[in-house]
Amino acid sequence: MPVETLAATGAATMEITLSKFELLKELTATQGVVERKTTIPILSNYLFEAAGDTLSLTATDLDLSLRTSCAAKVKKEGSCTIPARKLYDYVKLLPDGDISIKLLENHWIQIRCGRSNTKMVGMARANFPTLPVFPTAGVISIPAKVLRAMIGRTIFAIANEESRYTLNGALMVLKPESITMVATDGHRLAHVERPGEKFEGISGELKTLVPKKAMNELRILLDATDAEHIEFAKDESTLFFRIGQRLLTSRQLTGQFPNYEAVLPKDNNKSITVRRSEFSSAIQRVAQFADERSGAIKMRLEKNELKISSSSTETGESEDSLETTYDGDLVTMGFNSAYLLDFLKAAGADQVRLEFKDSQSAGQLRPEESEDYKYRYIVMPMRI
């Protein structure tokens, strides 16, 4: 009797045994993709598929999906769907050891471990959405370490407002010998380039808008992998990232990313270098007394000194100053303190360089050390 007929008669099967440790590792990896509040109940479920000696599990919210797998003793091949959050919370509480999972009638699933015996209410496998398949052509290998570093330097500058659709992701630009990532929310822009990387199969440049949610999941997966390279591919509507045995797919953002090259400052001729940790601490202290809504602080560049200050009618006022070598004209600028702190957290270098033109123009910050990444961060000024 064909599998389809079996499923139709309600005799669908699946019976497996696997280690709690292995299962929990994959359930944890997929938590960010599982849809919490959904009007489509099946999206709150995992799809489990058992074949050979492997359990494949898939989670999706339709925009993003993650397919992963782990070793299992497969007694009966088959598939089922299981409530994702409930399964994760339950498996965490089970003792270490082997878990057996068996599909019963009416989509119920039995889970046994040691002396624990539980039955969960699943849903029909047929309701689970079909997912895009990894392309066979146009696959590009990207160093995992490089991609992780670039996401860390740009993700915080992505816009959160749904209305600014094309800014809800970062632009990744692949060229034969470099990779660049750019993110902006209209008030600040993070731009990081890694020259000297070789990318096979690229002529000219390949531009891709990667949604923020996909960037977040990518970062988590990259943190957890030993893989040196990941495989990246895309078709008309979907982005694919294969990290070890895990495959993340994301719906592409459509639309035109802004012409960011036009806003990169060309003539910021006043510059100073400060210690990153001292600069960050001073901003944090002063920001306690900034206007709560705007977070605005004032920076005043004088001879051999940078003064940072803030004031608000509710809380008071505060000033800090840093020693620095500077012999140019006096400049006063206002900036959102949170935007500066985001960069300082991501910069990683001991010293950072601040470059200004005047109080109306965007300021540029970059790590002082010539690192392997060309990193620049542009912040629009605020009126104070």
N, C-alpha and C positions, 0 to 999 in steps of 0.2 A: 504493500500500500504506500503510495507516495506521501512525502512529508506533509504536503498541503492538505491531502485528504485526512491525514491523522489530525492535523490542527483543526480542521473543520468539524471533525466529529468530537472535538473536545479531548482527544487523546494525545495532546502535545506533551512532550516529555523533556525533562532535563534533570540530571542528578549528578552532582559533583562533590568532591571533598577537596578542601584547600586550607592552607595555613592562615590563621587569623592575622598574623603579622603581615603577610603578603597582601591579603585582601584589604586590610586597613590602610596600608600604604597607598594603594590605588584609590580607595574611597576618599582619602584625605586630599589627594591630588585633584580630584574632580569637584570638590565642594564649591569652589568659586563659580563653576559653570552651571550647577543645578539651579533651576528657576525656583525661587522661594515663593513669591506671591504670583501665581499665574491663573489665568482664566482657562488655560488648557491643562487639565489635570495630568495628562500623560507626561508633560514636561517636568513634573516633580518626581518622575521615576527614572531609575537607571534601566538601560537595556542590558541584560546579561545574555551572552551567547557562548555556549560551551561546545568546543570541537577539538578533536585530537587530544592534546594534553594542555590545552590553554582555555582560560576564561577571558573573553573580551568584554569590557564594560564601557558603555557609552552614556554620556550625559549631554544634554543640549538645551539651550533656551531659544533655539531657532536662529539667533544672531551668531552664537558661538557654540561650538561643540568640542568635546574632548573625548577621544577614544583611546583606551589604554588596555593593558592585558596583564595577566599573571599566570604562573604555572598552576595547574589543577589536575587532580585525578578525575578524569571524566568517565563516569559509569554509563551515563546515557547522554548522548549529544542532544542539544536542543537550545531553546531560548525562552526567556521570560522577562517581565518588567517588575521592578521592586521599588517601593517608595524610598527615595534616596536619603532624605534627612533621617527618617526613622531607622533605616538600616544602619547608617553611619553611627547614630547615637547608640544603637543596640550593640553593634559589633565592638565598639570601644569598651563596653562594659563586660564583655565576655572574657573568660580566663584564657591565657595563652594556650595554643594547641590547635588541633584541626577542627574545622567547621564543615558540616555537610549541609548542602542546600539542595532541596528537591522540589520540583514543580508538582503541585497536586491539582485536583480538578477545580474548575471555575477560577483559574489564575491565582489560586492561593499558593503561597510558597512556605515550605517548612524549613526551619533553620535549627540545626542541632549542634551543640558544642558541650562536651562533658555531660553534665547532668541537666543542662538547660535545653528546653524544647519549646520552640516558638513557631506560630504560624502567622504569616503576614498576608494582607490582602493586596494582591498585585492587580495589573490590568492587562488587557489583551495586547499581545506582541504586535498585532496588526495595526494598532493605533499609533505606534511609535514612528516618528517621521523618518523618512529615508534621508540619508546624509550624503553629501558630495564625496566623490572618490578621488583619492590623491592622483594628480596627473602623472602620466608616464613621461612626458617631455617637458623641457624647460625647467628642470629642477636645479636650484642653485645652492651650493654649500656655503654656509656662513659660520665663522668661528663662534662658538657659544659664548666664550668669554667677552668677545668684542660686542656682540649683540646685547649682552647683559649690561655691560658698561654704558652703552649708548642709551639704553632705555632708562637707566638710573640717572643719566644727566639731562633727560628731556621730559620724562613723563609728568612731572609736576607742573609743567608750563602748558599742558593741554587744557583747552577750555572745558568747563563743566556745563555751560548753558546749552541745552538741547537745541535752541534756536540757531546757534552758530554751527550748523551741521558739519561743514568742512573743517572746522577747528576742533572737532571732537576726536581727533586722532593726531598721530605724528606722521610726518612725511619721511619715508625712507627712500633714499636715492642710491641705487647701486650702479657703479661704473666699473669698467674692466679692472681698475686698480685702486678703487676707493669705495668707502661706504659713508654716507652722511645721514644724519637724522635731525629733523627740525620740528619743533613744536611751538605753538604760540596761542595765546588767548586774546590777542589784540592789545594787551597792556604790557606784555613782556614776551621775549622770544629766546628759546634755547636752541643753540646750533652746535652740533658736534660732528667732526669729520675724522675719519681714520684713514689716512693715506697708506699706501704700501701694502694693501691687501690685494691678492689676486682672485678675481672672480671669473671662472670659466663660463663660457656660453653667453656673455653679455657684450653686446656691441652698442656703442653710444651710452645711453643711460636708461635705467629701469626705475620709474617712479611709482611708489605704492603708498597709499594712505592706510595706516594701520590704526583701527579704532582703539580708544583708551582701554576699554574692557579687555580687548585681546592683548594689549601691552601689559596690563596687570597680570593676566594669567601666564603670559610668556615669561614674565620676570620670575614668578613663583616656580614655573617648570624649569627654568634655567638655573635657579638657585639649587634645585634638587637633583640636577643631572651630573653625571661624570662624563657625558659625551663631549668630545672636543668640538664637534661640528654639528650643526642642525641643518636639516634640508628645508628649503623654502621654495614654494611654487605657487602659482595662481592661475585661475581661469577667469572667465568674464565676470563672475560674481563673487568668487570665494578666494580667500587666502589660506594657504596650508603651511603649517610649521610642524615638521616631524622632529621630535626631541627624544632620542632613544626609541623606546617602544610606545611612546605617547604621540598622538597626532592631534594637534589643535587646529580647528578650522574656524574661520571667521568670515562673516559677510563683509564684503568690501564697502568702504565709504566711497560714494561717488561725488563728483563735483570738483571744483578747482581750488587747490590750496593757494593761499595768497602768495603774491610775488615777494617772497621774504628777502630776496637779494636787494630789493629796493630800500629796505629799512636798515640794512646793516650799515652802521656809521662809518663814514669815510674819513672825517677830519676831526676826530676827538683828540685834540692836541695837548690837553692838560692831563697828565697821568701821575699816579702815585702807586706805591706798593705798600701793602700792609700785611701783618700776620693774620691769617684767616681766623684762628681761634680768638685772638684779641678783638678783632673787628666784629665777629659774631657775638661775643659776650657783651660788648658795648651796645650793639643794636638791641639785644634782648633786654638789657637793663632799661635803656631809654624807651623802648617800645611799650613798657609797662604804663607809661604816662602819655602815650599817644592817643589820639581820638579813636574810640573803639571801632567805629564803623570803617574809617579809612586806613587806620594803622599807619598814618603818615608820620615820617620823621624828617628832620631837616639835616642836611649835610653841608658843612661850610669848610671850604678848602682855603686855608691861610698859609702863611710862610711856615714850612716845616711842621704843620699840624693839621689834622682833620678833626673838626668838631662835629659831634652828632648830638642833636637835641630834639626834644618834643615837649608839647604842652597841651593840656586840655583843661577846660574850666571845671570839669568834674573831679579830676584826680590830682592835678598839680603839674609840675614841670620837672624835666631832668636833662642833664647834659653830661656827656663823656667826651674825652678827647684822646686821640692816638698820635704818637710822634711819627713823623714821616718826612722824607726829604722832598721838599717842594719849594720852588722859587718863582712860581708864575703868578698870574693875576688871581685876585680873590674870586671864588665862584661859590654861589649858594644854590643848592638844589633840594627838592623834596622828593622822597620816594616812599613807596609802600614797604614797610619794614618786613612784612611776611615774604614779599617777593625776593628781597635780598637774602633773607635767611634760607629760603629754599635753595638758592644757588650755592650759598656757602656750605650747606650740608652736603650737596652733591659734588662740590669741586674737588675735594680730596687733597689738594695741594697745601703746603704749609703757608705759602705766600700767595696773595691774589693781587692782581693789578686792576685798578679802577681808572677808567679813561672817560674824560668829560670834554664837552665843548663849551656849553653855557647852560644857564638855568632852564632854558626852554627845550633843550635837545635831549635825546635819549642818552642815558649813560651806558657804558659797556664794561662788563666785568669779565676777567678771564684768569685762569690759574697762571701764576708767574712762571713756574717751572715748564720747560719745554718737554711736555709729556708726549706719549704716543698719540694722543688725541688732540686735535685742534678744537678747543672748546671755547665758545664765546656766548655771553648772555647779555641781552639787550633789555633795558628797563625804561619804560616811558616815565618822564618826570611828573610830579604832582604839584599843583599850586598849593603853597602853604601860607 
